[in-house]
C-alpha cells in the first residue's frame, strides 16, 4: 500500500473520474508516500497550515493502472505514480487530523452526505 495526500475539495471535484492532481501536469507524476509514518511526515512538512479537510488515500499499488517508480536516494519512501490515480485502486480513505502543536494522525474518513 502507498499513500497520496489530497485536499477533500480536489478529491471530490470529479467523482468517478481518475484523479489527476496538479503535480501530474507540472512534474509528470503524482507524489506518494510508502507508508503512514512517511505520509504523516509529509503532512508535518508541507500541509500543517493548509486550510480545509485533508485526506490520505491508501492505494493498492498493484491495482494502479499507471507505472509506479520509487524516487532514487530515498530508500523507497517516495513512490511516484506516472499517470492519474484510478479510483478503484483506493482501498481506504483516511482523514488527516492536524493539531497546532502536535503530530497529525490518520482516522477513518466519514464523508458527510
Secondary structure, DSSP 8 states (H G I E B T S, - for coil): -EEEEEEHHHHHTTTTS-B--HHHHHHSSEE-BSSHHHHHHHIIIIITT--S-EEEEEE-GGG-SS-EEE-TTTTT-SEEESS-B-GGGEEEEEEEE--TTS--EEEE-----
